[in-house]
Amino acid sequence: MILSKPWDWTKNSNDKWLVPCMESAYFAEIWKAQKFQHFLDLGSGLGRHSIYMAHKGFSVTAVDLSDYGIRHLSDWAKRESLDIETRLCDMLSLPFSDNSFDCMFAYNVIYHTDTQGFVKILDEIKRVLKPGGEIFLTLISKGTWDFQNAEESRRLDDNTILRNEHETEKNVPHFYADLKDIEHFFSDWKMLSLPKEWCEYGLDRSRHYSKHWSLWLKKVSV
């Protein structure tokens, strides 16, 4: 299993990472209606989803491997007078008790590993999520240009390559999935909607178009 590597946020110049994803508003309302309270932002980055969900009244915990990202979020939360718990940690080993959270975001994060690490991360997510708890997550698709055209020297296993096209994530491992992989790795979860594949960074299929999957899942009670 490859060692985890954080994004280098000092190389970032794109303000999109400060804007919550479109799904944030939907899940805030869905989860409030279910009386969910404890929210985990797994791989919080600069903190956009943590800030949004805290404003919506959730008790927010945020974790990330980047010290820069955690400090940015903590400073942002202080300016907004929000009480957000932050932890600097590796998602391969989350510092929380079993069944700690009602709901969770893992937006563009849990695929930053190899196949063995991906399985470990899913085990950790399931461990800290309460029975009946829900998660919204994204994966990167094998239909992405960079996976299909990667040099053999950058391939770590059948699903994983080292990305090198941008300084923020230089040599960060990326696990890619197709629908068959999703059916395999999430067979013991309840899917609350069909997996949705979407494309960004060039709908014209320019050189660096990127395809992702969106998944809405419930932890099956045992």
Contacts in CASP RR format, 6 or more apart in sequence:
PFRMAT RR
TARGET T0000
AUTHOR 0000-0000-0000
METHOD contacts of the structure
MODEL  1
MILSKPWDWTKNSNDKWLVPCMESAYFAEIWKAQKFQHFLDLGSGLGRHS
IYMAHKGFSVTAVDLSDYGIRHLSDWAKRESLDIETRLCDMLSLPFSDNS
FDCMFAYNVIYHTDTQGFVKILDEIKRVLKPGGEIFLTLISKGTWDFQNA
EESRRLDDNTILRNEHETEKNVPHFYADLKDIEHFFSDWKMLSLPKEWCE
YGLDRSRHYSKHWSLWLKKVSV
1 92 0 8 1.000
1 113 0 8 1.000
1 114 0 8 1.000
1 116 0 8 1.000
1 117 0 8 1.000
1 120 0 8 1.000
2 113 0 8 1.000
2 114 0 8 1.000
2 116 0 8 1.000
2 117 0 8 1.000
2 156 0 8 1.000
2 160 0 8 1.000
2 173 0 8 1.000
4 65 0 8 1.000
4 90 0 8 1.000
4 91 0 8 1.000
4 92 0 8 1.000
4 112 0 8 1.000
4 113 0 8 1.000
5 65 0 8 1.000
5 112 0 8 1.000
5 171 0 8 1.000
5 172 0 8 1.000
5 173 0 8 1.000
6 64 0 8 1.000
6 65 0 8 1.000
6 66 0 8 1.000
6 67 0 8 1.000
6 172 0 8 1.000
7 45 0 8 1.000
7 66 0 8 1.000
7 168 0 8 1.000
7 169 0 8 1.000
7 172 0 8 1.000
8 66 0 8 1.000
8 68 0 8 1.000
8 167 0 8 1.000
8 168 0 8 1.000
8 169 0 8 1.000
8 170 0 8 1.000
9 45 0 8 1.000
9 46 0 8 1.000
9 66 0 8 1.000
9 68 0 8 1.000
9 69 0 8 1.000
9 72 0 8 1.000
9 168 0 8 1.000
10 68 0 8 1.000
11 166 0 8 1.000
11 167 0 8 1.000
11 168 0 8 1.000
12 168 0 8 1.000
17 45 0 8 1.000
17 46 0 8 1.000
17 48 0 8 1.000
18 46 0 8 1.000
18 47 0 8 1.000
18 48 0 8 1.000
19 48 0 8 1.000
20 48 0 8 1.000
20 49 0 8 1.000
20 51 0 8 1.000
20 52 0 8 1.000
21 48 0 8 1.000
21 49 0 8 1.000
21 107 0 8 1.000
23 136 0 8 1.000
23 214 0 8 1.000
24 49 0 8 1.000
24 52 0 8 1.000
24 53 0 8 1.000
24 105 0 8 1.000
27 103 0 8 1.000
27 105 0 8 1.000
27 136 0 8 1.000
28 52 0 8 1.000
28 53 0 8 1.000
28 56 0 8 1.000
28 58 0 8 1.000
31 39 0 8 1.000
31 58 0 8 1.000
31 102 0 8 1.000
31 103 0 8 1.000
31 134 0 8 1.000
32 56 0 8 1.000
32 57 0 8 1.000
34 102 0 8 1.000
36 58 0 8 1.000
36 102 0 8 1.000
36 103 0 8 1.000
36 133 0 8 1.000
36 134 0 8 1.000
37 58 0 8 1.000
37 59 0 8 1.000
37 102 0 8 1.000
38 58 0 8 1.000
38 59 0 8 1.000
38 61 0 8 1.000
38 100 0 8 1.000
38 101 0 8 1.000
38 102 0 8 1.000
38 103 0 8 1.000
39 53 0 8 1.000
39 58 0 8 1.000
39 59 0 8 1.000
39 60 0 8 1.000
39 61 0 8 1.000
39 101 0 8 1.000
39 102 0 8 1.000
39 103 0 8 1.000
39 104 0 8 1.000
39 105 0 8 1.000
40 61 0 8 1.000
40 62 0 8 1.000
40 63 0 8 1.000
40 96 0 8 1.000
40 100 0 8 1.000
40 101 0 8 1.000
40 103 0 8 1.000
40 104 0 8 1.000
40 105 0 8 1.000
40 128 0 8 1.000
40 129 0 8 1.000
41 47 0 8 1.000
41 49 0 8 1.000
41 50 0 8 1.000
41 53 0 8 1.000
41 60 0 8 1.000
41 61 0 8 1.000
41 62 0 8 1.000
41 63 0 8 1.000
41 104 0 8 1.000
41 105 0 8 1.000
42 63 0 8 1.000
42 91 0 8 1.000
42 94 0 8 1.000
42 104 0 8 1.000
42 105 0 8 1.000
42 106 0 8 1.000
42 109 0 8 1.000
42 110 0 8 1.000
42 125 0 8 1.000
43 62 0 8 1.000
43 63 0 8 1.000
43 64 0 8 1.000
43 65 0 8 1.000
43 91 0 8 1.000
43 106 0 8 1.000
43 107 0 8 1.000
43 109 0 8 1.000
44 50 0 8 1.000
44 62 0 8 1.000
44 63 0 8 1.000
44 64 0 8 1.000
44 69 0 8 1.000
44 70 0 8 1.000
44 73 0 8 1.000
44 86 0 8 1.000
45 64 0 8 1.000
45 66 0 8 1.000
45 69 0 8 1.000
45 72 0 8 1.000
45 73 0 8 1.000
46 69 0 8 1.000
46 72 0 8 1.000
46 73 0 8 1.000
46 76 0 8 1.000
47 62 0 8 1.000
47 69 0 8 1.000
47 72 0 8 1.000
47 73 0 8 1.000
47 76 0 8 1.000
49 105 0 8 1.000
49 107 0 8 1.000
50 60 0 8 1.000
50 62 0 8 1.000
50 73 0 8 1.000
50 77 0 8 1.000
50 84 0 8 1.000
51 73 0 8 1.000
51 76 0 8 1.000
51 77 0 8 1.000
51 80 0 8 1.000
51 82 0 8 1.000
51 84 0 8 1.000
53 60 0 8 1.000
53 105 0 8 1.000
54 60 0 8 1.000
54 77 0 8 1.000
54 80 0 8 1.000
54 82 0 8 1.000
54 83 0 8 1.000
54 84 0 8 1.000
55 80 0 8 1.000
55 82 0 8 1.000
58 103 0 8 1.000
60 82 0 8 1.000
60 84 0 8 1.000
60 85 0 8 1.000
61 84 0 8 1.000
61 85 0 8 1.000
61 86 0 8 1.000
61 87 0 8 1.000
61 96 0 8 1.000
61 101 0 8 1.000
62 70 0 8 1.000
62 73 0 8 1.000
62 84 0 8 1.000
62 85 0 8 1.000
62 86 0 8 1.000
62 87 0 8 1.000
63 86 0 8 1.000
63 87 0 8 1.000
63 88 0 8 1.000
63 89 0 8 1.000
63 91 0 8 1.000
63 94 0 8 1.000
63 95 0 8 1.000
64 70 0 8 1.000
64 73 0 8 1.000
64 88 0 8 1.000
64 89 0 8 1.000
65 88 0 8 1.000
65 89 0 8 1.000
65 90 0 8 1.000
65 91 0 8 1.000
67 88 0 8 1.000
70 86 0 8 1.000
70 87 0 8 1.000
70 88 0 8 1.000
73 84 0 8 1.000
73 86 0 8 1.000
74 84 0 8 1.000
74 86 0 8 1.000
77 83 0 8 1.000
77 84 0 8 1.000
77 86 0 8 1.000
87 95 0 8 1.000
89 95 0 8 1.000
91 109 0 8 1.000
91 110 0 8 1.000
91 121 0 8 1.000
91 124 0 8 1.000
92 113 0 8 1.000
92 117 0 8 1.000
92 120 0 8 1.000
92 121 0 8 1.000
92 124 0 8 1.000
93 124 0 8 1.000
94 124 0 8 1.000
94 127 0 8 1.000
94 128 0 8 1.000
96 128 0 8 1.000
97 128 0 8 1.000
98 127 0 8 1.000
98 128 0 8 1.000
99 128 0 8 1.000
99 129 0 8 1.000
99 130 0 8 1.000
99 131 0 8 1.000
100 128 0 8 1.000
100 129 0 8 1.000
100 130 0 8 1.000
101 128 0 8 1.000
101 129 0 8 1.000
101 130 0 8 1.000
101 133 0 8 1.000
102 130 0 8 1.000
102 133 0 8 1.000
102 134 0 8 1.000
103 133 0 8 1.000
103 134 0 8 1.000
103 135 0 8 1.000
104 125 0 8 1.000
104 129 0 8 1.000
104 133 0 8 1.000
104 134 0 8 1.000
104 135 0 8 1.000
104 136 0 8 1.000
104 137 0 8 1.000
105 135 0 8 1.000
105 136 0 8 1.000
105 137 0 8 1.000
106 125 0 8 1.000
106 135 0 8 1.000
106 136 0 8 1.000
106 137 0 8 1.000
106 138 0 8 1.000
107 136 0 8 1.000
107 137 0 8 1.000
107 138 0 8 1.000
108 138 0 8 1.000
108 140 0 8 1.000
108 212 0 8 1.000
109 137 0 8 1.000
110 118 0 8 1.000
110 121 0 8 1.000
110 122 0 8 1.000
110 125 0 8 1.000
110 137 0 8 1.000
110 139 0 8 1.000
110 175 0 8 1.000
111 118 0 8 1.000
111 139 0 8 1.000
111 140 0 8 1.000
111 174 0 8 1.000
111 175 0 8 1.000
111 176 0 8 1.000
111 177 0 8 1.000
112 169 0 8 1.000
112 172 0 8 1.000
112 173 0 8 1.000
112 174 0 8 1.000
112 175 0 8 1.000
113 120 0 8 1.000
113 121 0 8 1.000
113 160 0 8 1.000
113 173 0 8 1.000
113 175 0 8 1.000
114 156 0 8 1.000
114 157 0 8 1.000
114 159 0 8 1.000
114 160 0 8 1.000
114 173 0 8 1.000
114 175 0 8 1.000
115 157 0 8 1.000
115 158 0 8 1.000
115 159 0 8 1.000
115 160 0 8 1.000
115 175 0 8 1.000
116 157 0 8 1.000
117 175 0 8 1.000
118 159 0 8 1.000
118 175 0 8 1.000
118 185 0 8 1.000
119 185 0 8 1.000
122 185 0 8 1.000
122 186 0 8 1.000
125 135 0 8 1.000
126 189 0 8 1.000
126 219 0 8 1.000
129 135 0 8 1.000
129 219 0 8 1.000
130 219 0 8 1.000
131 219 0 8 1.000
131 220 0 8 1.000
131 221 0 8 1.000
131 222 0 8 1.000
132 218 0 8 1.000
132 219 0 8 1.000
132 220 0 8 1.000
132 221 0 8 1.000
133 218 0 8 1.000
133 219 0 8 1.000
134 192 0 8 1.000
134 216 0 8 1.000
134 217 0 8 1.000
134 218 0 8 1.000
134 219 0 8 1.000
135 215 0 8 1.000
135 216 0 8 1.000
135 217 0 8 1.000
135 219 0 8 1.000
136 214 0 8 1.000
136 215 0 8 1.000
136 216 0 8 1.000
136 217 0 8 1.000
137 214 0 8 1.000
137 215 0 8 1.000
137 217 0 8 1.000
138 212 0 8 1.000
138 213 0 8 1.000
138 214 0 8 1.000
138 215 0 8 1.000
139 175 0 8 1.000
139 176 0 8 1.000
139 177 0 8 1.000
139 182 0 8 1.000
139 212 0 8 1.000
139 213 0 8 1.000
139 215 0 8 1.000
140 147 0 8 1.000
140 174 0 8 1.000
140 175 0 8 1.000
140 176 0 8 1.000
140 177 0 8 1.000
140 210 0 8 1.000
140 211 0 8 1.000
140 212 0 8 1.000
140 213 0 8 1.000
141 147 0 8 1.000
141 176 0 8 1.000
141 177 0 8 1.000
141 178 0 8 1.000
141 197 0 8 1.000
141 211 0 8 1.000
141 212 0 8 1.000
141 213 0 8 1.000
142 148 0 8 1.000
142 159 0 8 1.000
142 176 0 8 1.000
142 177 0 8 1.000
142 178 0 8 1.000
142 181 0 8 1.000
143 176 0 8 1.000
143 178 0 8 1.000
143 211 0 8 1.000
144 176 0 8 1.000
144 209 0 8 1.000
144 210 0 8 1.000
144 211 0 8 1.000
145 205 0 8 1.000
145 207 0 8 1.000
145 208 0 8 1.000
145 209 0 8 1.000
145 210 0 8 1.000
146 161 0 8 1.000
146 163 0 8 1.000
146 165 0 8 1.000
146 174 0 8 1.000
146 208 0 8 1.000
146 210 0 8 1.000
147 161 0 8 1.000
147 174 0 8 1.000
147 176 0 8 1.000
150 161 0 8 1.000
154 161 0 8 1.000
154 162 0 8 1.000
154 163 0 8 1.000
154 164 0 8 1.000
155 161 0 8 1.000
156 162 0 8 1.000
156 173 0 8 1.000
159 175 0 8 1.000
159 176 0 8 1.000
159 177 0 8 1.000
159 181 0 8 1.000
160 173 0 8 1.000
160 174 0 8 1.000
160 175 0 8 1.000
160 176 0 8 1.000
161 173 0 8 1.000
161 174 0 8 1.000
161 176 0 8 1.000
162 171 0 8 1.000
162 172 0 8 1.000
162 173 0 8 1.000
162 174 0 8 1.000
163 169 0 8 1.000
163 170 0 8 1.000
163 171 0 8 1.000
163 172 0 8 1.000
163 173 0 8 1.000
163 174 0 8 1.000
164 170 0 8 1.000
164 171 0 8 1.000
165 208 0 8 1.000
177 185 0 8 1.000
177 213 0 8 1.000
179 195 0 8 1.000
182 195 0 8 1.000
182 213 0 8 1.000
182 215 0 8 1.000
186 215 0 8 1.000
186 217 0 8 1.000
188 220 0 8 1.000
189 217 0 8 1.000
189 218 0 8 1.000
189 219 0 8 1.000
189 220 0 8 1.000
190 217 0 8 1.000
190 218 0 8 1.000
190 219 0 8 1.000
190 220 0 8 1.000
191 215 0 8 1.000
191 216 0 8 1.000
191 217 0 8 1.000
192 216 0 8 1.000
192 217 0 8 1.000
192 218 0 8 1.000
193 215 0 8 1.000
193 216 0 8 1.000
195 213 0 8 1.000
195 214 0 8 1.000
195 215 0 8 1.000
196 213 0 8 1.000
196 214 0 8 1.000
196 215 0 8 1.000
197 211 0 8 1.000
197 212 0 8 1.000
197 213 0 8 1.000
198 211 0 8 1.000
198 212 0 8 1.000
198 213 0 8 1.000
198 214 0 8 1.000
199 209 0 8 1.000
199 210 0 8 1.000
199 211 0 8 1.000
199 212 0 8 1.000
200 209 0 8 1.000
200 210 0 8 1.000
200 212 0 8 1.000
201 208 0 8 1.000
201 209 0 8 1.000
201 210 0 8 1.000
202 208 0 8 1.000
202 209 0 8 1.000
203 209 0 8 1.000
END
